[in-house]
Amino acid sequence: MWERIRHMLVKEFIEVFRDPRMRALIFVVPVLQLFIFGYAANTDVRNISTAVYDLDNTVSSRELVSRFVKSGYFNVVAYISNDTRERQLLDEGRAQVVLHMDNGFEGDLLAGRPAPFQMVVDGTDSNTAGIVLGYSNTIVHKFSQDILSQRILRLRGNIVMPGQVVLKTRTWFNENLESRTYFVPGVIALMITLLTLLLTSLAIVREKEIGTMEQIMVTPIRPVEFILGKTVPFALISFVDLAVVSLVGVYWFEIPVRGSFVLLVFAMSVYLMSTLGIGLLISTVSQTQQQAMISTFFFFMPAVLLSGFMFPIANMPVVVQWLTLLNPMRYVMVILRGIFLKGVGFGILWPQIAVLAVIGALTLALASRRFRKTLA
């Protein structure tokens, strides 16, 4: 048995590494994609292009604009003086925000009346618009508090101001609130998943296309041995890629690794059972490599969308949330972020690992059964 499996392993490694394009796909493309996704998958909102529509042009209006600029989030790109120009900048996308102050802004403040201040935000991207409004509310609130304090001091002299609640925040796991720190561990999962699915989905169907399946059928090799011979090489290659992309994430993107590397390897071993099993299942039901690749992407894209990588699962409809329970990528996202960012151990992550073990066992069993039918 072991001798037959060894020959299968040698055969698979020779087929994989004799093709220069395949070597590049396995070892170069994942690193390049990690760099691309690592920089592109970034939801931090900075350098917000801002237009100033200040018809008052007083000390108070200029002070408010200055506070927006000094916050470090807003970048003034234009000063405008009419509604037509305001709409043009927003339509062209040259400005995301317009700060609009009418005549009498400072006069209202000095008279103790509410001073209207309009902020027009491009709401095309609702997430960015919400963050911008949050920044703006903080800046305007602080400006109003300072104006109120100065007015009280002028009217009543040097009196003891009433106490205020001071909020002190502390962020765990991602101290600087950088979206890259959150996304890169998920990108690692995406790269490993796509690689294993592509390699294994083409494994059996390639034998059909080149005509070697009939030769394998007349050999004494058993279906289980054939499945092991097809999956073990890709599992070993996946571990090499996991190590490479993890090193890039840690040393280039400075993603912390607070948990156990041994637990990471063990959890990814269990996860690879699922991806390898799904890839083999796709390979057994496909007749050509083109069909296998299309089927792989039909599985991969919904799996990414339902994994919590980009969109929180809690925000999805209840029916879709139940559907995500069948997605192995959902669980590996929790595992990777837990090990990299939180440093949690097996006592916290065992439910996710257990579910992955069940999914992996079922998919490998289905692939093996389907392969037996193919031989029959």
C-alpha positions as a printed Julia matrix, in Angstrom:
376×3 Matrix{Float64}:
   0.0    0.0     0.0
   2.61   2.54    1.08
   4.77   1.7    -1.9
   1.88   2.44   -4.28
   1.12   5.72   -2.5
   4.81   6.68   -2.69
   4.81   6.16   -6.44
   1.67   8.32   -6.74
   3.32  11.07   -4.7
   6.44  11.03   -6.87
   4.28  11.14  -10.0
   2.27  14.13   -8.76
   5.33  16.11   -7.68
   6.98  15.47  -11.07
   3.85  16.66  -12.92
   3.57  19.78  -10.79
   7.19  20.93  -10.82
   8.16  20.12  -14.39
   5.93  22.94  -15.67
   7.51  26.4   -15.09
   4.1   28.07  -15.24
   2.79  25.76  -12.54
   5.77  26.56  -10.31
   5.07  30.27  -10.76
   1.38  29.74   -9.99
   2.2   27.9    -6.77
   5.02  29.99   -5.31
   5.03  33.41   -6.99
   1.38  34.26   -7.64
   0.21  33.86   -3.98
   2.9   36.28   -2.77
   2.05  38.81   -5.5
  -1.64  38.54   -4.69
  -0.91  39.0    -1.0
   0.92  42.25   -1.79
  -1.92  43.45   -4.03
  -4.7   42.54   -1.61
  -2.67  43.7     1.37
  -2.53  47.23    0.0
  -5.87  47.24   -1.83
  -8.0   45.76    0.98
  -7.93  48.93    3.04
 -11.01  50.66    4.43
  -9.14  53.36    6.34
 -10.59  56.77    5.46
  -7.91  59.45    5.13
  -7.12  62.38    2.83
 -10.79  63.13    2.25
 -10.95  65.56   -0.66
 -12.82  68.6     0.64
 -14.2   71.74   -0.99
 -14.87  74.88    1.08
 -17.94  76.97    0.24
 -17.47  79.82    2.74
 -19.71  82.81    2.03
 -19.08  84.26    5.5
 -15.25  84.3     5.32
 -14.77  85.39    8.91
 -12.42  84.38   11.7
 -14.93  81.83   13.04
 -15.66  80.21    9.68
 -11.97  79.98    8.85
 -11.24  78.52   12.3
 -13.81  75.77   11.74
 -12.3   74.91    8.35
  -8.85  74.91    9.95
  -9.98  72.36   12.51
 -11.12  70.03    9.76
  -7.72  70.31    8.05
  -5.73  69.91   11.28
  -7.62  66.71   12.13
  -5.46  64.97    9.51
  -8.45  63.41    7.72
  -9.58  66.25    5.44
  -7.63  67.72    2.55
  -8.94  70.97    1.03
  -8.79  70.74   -2.77
 -10.84  73.8    -3.76
 -12.47  76.99   -2.51
 -15.75  77.68   -4.3
 -18.29  80.47   -4.36
 -21.41  79.15   -6.12
 -23.77  76.17   -6.14
 -22.92  75.19   -9.72
 -19.26  74.63   -8.86
 -20.26  72.66   -5.76
 -22.37  70.24   -7.81
 -19.7   69.97  -10.5
 -16.99  68.93   -8.02
 -19.26  66.3    -6.46
 -20.4   64.96   -9.86
 -16.84  64.65  -11.1
 -15.71  62.95   -7.88
 -13.04  65.6    -7.28
 -14.55  66.38   -3.89
 -16.08  63.95   -1.42
 -17.16  66.64    1.03
 -18.27  70.29    0.76
 -18.16  72.52    3.87
 -20.84  75.19    3.36
 -21.19  78.3     5.57
 -23.58  81.13    4.65
 -23.29  84.81    5.42
 -23.87  85.59    9.09
 -22.23  82.45   10.45
 -19.97  84.33   12.87
 -22.7   86.86   13.68
 -25.01  84.1    14.84
 -22.27  82.64   17.03
 -21.48  85.99   18.67
 -25.18  86.66   19.25
 -25.64  83.32   20.94
 -27.88  81.95   18.21
 -27.5   78.56   16.43
 -25.17  79.0    13.47
 -26.19  76.78   10.53
 -23.33  74.81    9.03
 -24.0   72.55    6.08
 -21.85  69.61    5.14
 -22.57  67.92    1.8
 -21.15  64.37    1.59
 -20.88  62.09   -1.43
 -22.91  59.11   -0.26
 -22.04  56.79   -3.16
 -19.95  54.71   -0.75
 -22.17  54.53    2.32
 -19.43  53.09    4.54
 -17.0   55.93    3.75
 -19.76  58.52    4.08
 -20.67  57.2     7.53
 -17.06  57.39    8.71
 -16.7   60.93    7.32
 -19.84  62.04    9.16
 -18.47  60.52   12.36
 -15.23  62.5    12.01
 -17.19  65.66   11.25
 -19.53  65.33   14.21
 -16.55  65.05   16.55
 -14.85  68.14   15.09
 -18.0   70.29   15.1
 -18.95  69.19   18.62
 -15.51  70.16   19.95
 -15.7   73.5    18.13
 -19.14  74.21   19.64
 -17.93  73.27   23.13
 -15.01  75.67   22.85
 -17.3   78.49   21.67
 -19.69  77.83   24.57
 -16.87  77.79   27.13
 -15.46  81.07   25.84
 -18.9   82.7    25.98
 -19.5   81.58   29.58
 -16.12  82.96   30.62
 -16.86  86.31   29.0
 -20.27  86.63   30.64
 -19.52  85.33   34.14
 -15.8   85.77   34.53
 -13.4   83.18   35.9
 -15.85  80.71   37.44
 -15.53  77.03   38.14
 -16.91  75.15   35.14
 -19.14  72.15   35.83
 -17.46  68.76   35.58
 -17.6   66.8    32.34
 -17.46  63.13   31.52
 -14.1   62.31   29.9
 -14.17  59.25   27.68
 -10.94  57.24   27.68
 -10.88  54.44   25.14
  -8.61  51.44   24.85
  -8.56  49.28   21.75
  -7.56  45.64   22.03
  -6.0   43.41   19.35
  -5.72  46.18   16.71
  -4.47  49.17   18.7
  -4.07  51.55   15.74
  -7.38  50.49   14.13
  -5.64  49.71   10.84
  -7.85  47.83    8.42
  -4.79  46.12    6.91
  -4.14  44.36   10.22
  -7.68  42.97   10.05
  -7.66  42.02    6.37
  -4.23  40.43    5.81
  -4.92  37.26    7.88
  -8.09  36.83    5.82
  -6.12  37.32    2.61
  -3.85  34.46    3.67
  -6.92  32.24    3.93
  -8.08  33.36    0.48
  -4.73  32.57   -1.15
  -4.47  29.1     0.41
  -8.09  28.31   -0.44
  -7.82  29.36   -4.07
  -4.54  27.52   -4.55
  -5.73  24.21   -3.11
  -9.05  24.36   -4.93
  -7.4   25.02   -8.29
  -4.73  22.35   -7.91
  -7.02  19.6    -6.67
  -9.97  20.4    -8.94
  -7.68  19.8   -11.92
  -6.05  16.67  -10.48
  -8.39  13.87  -11.6
  -9.88  15.6   -14.63
  -6.35  16.09  -15.99
  -5.89  12.32  -15.93
  -9.1   11.99  -17.96
  -8.02  14.53  -20.56
  -4.53  13.13  -21.19
  -5.85   9.57  -21.24
  -3.98   8.14  -18.25
  -7.11   7.4   -16.2
  -7.59   4.1   -18.03
  -4.02   3.1   -17.18
  -4.61   3.89  -13.51
  -7.83   1.86  -13.51
  -6.0   -1.33  -14.54
  -3.34  -0.93  -11.81
  -3.8   -2.53   -8.37
  -4.07   0.91   -6.72
  -7.19   1.36   -4.61
  -9.42   4.49   -4.61
  -8.29   5.54   -1.13
  -4.64   5.25   -2.16
  -5.35   7.25   -5.31
  -7.09   9.99   -3.29
  -4.17  10.15   -0.85
  -1.7   10.28   -3.7
  -3.59  13.2    -5.2
  -4.14  15.19   -2.01
  -0.94  14.79    0.03
   1.35  16.59   -2.5
  -1.01  19.56   -2.69
  -1.33  19.63    1.09
   2.47  19.79    1.45
   2.66  22.52   -1.19
  -0.08  24.44    0.63
   1.92  24.35    3.87
   4.93  25.78    2.07
   2.75  28.56    0.65
   1.21  29.13    4.08
   4.67  29.63    5.56
   5.74  31.97    2.75
   2.65  34.22    2.79
   2.61  34.24    6.6
   6.22  35.44    6.67
   5.36  38.17    4.18
   2.36  39.2     6.28
   4.38  39.29    9.5
   7.61  40.91    8.29
   6.37  43.12    5.45
   2.89  44.17    6.6
   3.9   43.89   10.29
   0.91  41.76   11.24
   1.38  40.49   14.82
   1.37  36.78   15.6
   0.19  36.56   19.18
  -0.92  32.92   19.18
   0.7   29.54   18.76
   2.27  28.7    15.42
   1.78  24.99   16.18
  -1.95  25.6    16.63
  -1.99  27.53   13.34
  -0.41  24.58   11.48
  -2.81  22.12   13.12
  -5.89  24.23   12.36
  -4.83  24.76    8.75
  -4.25  21.01    8.41
  -7.86  20.44    9.37
  -9.01  23.22    7.04
  -7.08  21.75    4.12
  -9.16  18.59    4.47
 -12.18  20.68    3.45
 -10.61  22.54    0.54
  -8.85  19.45   -0.82
 -12.04  17.44   -0.49
 -14.11  20.07   -2.3
 -11.48  20.38   -5.01
 -11.41  16.61   -5.56
 -15.2   16.48   -5.61
 -15.23  19.14   -8.33
 -12.6   17.19  -10.23
 -14.6   13.95  -10.14
 -17.77  15.57  -11.51
 -15.99  17.57  -14.25
 -15.16  16.23  -17.67
 -12.66  18.88  -18.75
 -10.2   21.19  -16.99
 -12.22  24.17  -18.22
 -15.31  22.85  -16.45
 -13.27  22.26  -13.31
 -11.9   25.81  -13.26
 -15.32  27.38  -13.83
 -16.84  25.2   -11.09
 -14.02  26.21   -8.74
 -14.7   29.91   -9.2
 -18.45  29.34   -8.85
 -17.71  27.9    -5.41
 -14.9   30.26   -4.46
 -16.61  33.63   -4.97
 -19.74  32.89   -2.86
 -17.49  31.3    -0.24
 -15.49  34.53    0.03
 -18.61  36.71    0.23
 -20.13  34.49    2.94
 -16.94  34.11    4.97
 -16.97  37.4     6.86
 -13.82  38.52    5.05
 -15.38  41.71    3.67
 -18.86  41.88    5.15
 -19.83  41.07    8.75
 -21.93  37.92    8.89
 -24.09  39.47   11.63
 -25.3   42.09    9.11
 -26.55  39.47    6.65
 -30.16  38.21    6.53
 -30.88  35.37    8.92
 -31.32  32.84    6.1
 -27.92  33.77    4.67
 -26.35  33.55    8.13
 -27.57  29.96    8.39
 -26.14  29.29    4.93
 -22.7   30.5     6.03
 -22.56  27.64    8.54
 -21.82  25.33    5.6
 -18.91  27.47    4.46
 -15.53  26.23    5.76
 -13.93  29.59    4.98
 -16.12  31.2     7.64
 -14.44  29.15   10.36
 -10.87  29.56    9.13
 -11.31  33.35    9.14
 -12.13  33.19   12.85
  -9.17  30.89   13.48
  -6.6   32.99   11.61
  -7.71  36.29   13.13
  -7.89  34.68   16.56
  -4.35  33.29   16.36
  -2.73  36.26   14.63
  -4.45  39.17   16.37
  -5.95  37.9    19.63
  -3.5   35.16   20.56
  -6.3   32.81   21.61
  -5.65  29.11   22.02
  -7.31  25.78   21.37
  -9.72  26.28   24.28
 -11.37  29.15   22.37
 -11.01  27.9    18.8
 -11.94  24.23   19.23
 -15.57  24.68   18.0
 -14.34  26.09   14.67
 -11.7   23.36   14.34
 -14.27  20.66   15.14
 -16.69  21.94   12.47
 -13.87  22.06    9.92
 -12.96  18.47   10.79
 -16.56  17.37   10.15
 -16.8   19.28    6.86
 -13.42  17.94    5.76
 -14.32  14.33    6.56
 -17.63  14.62    4.7
 -16.15  16.24    1.59
 -13.29  13.72    1.38
 -15.76  10.85    1.84
 -18.01  12.23   -0.91
 -15.04  12.7    -3.24
 -13.81   9.16   -2.56
 -17.29   7.71   -3.14
 -17.72   9.69   -6.34
 -14.32   8.49   -7.53
 -15.35   4.88   -6.95
 -18.37   5.47   -9.18
 -16.08   7.0   -11.79
 -13.91   3.88  -11.76
 -17.0    1.72  -12.02
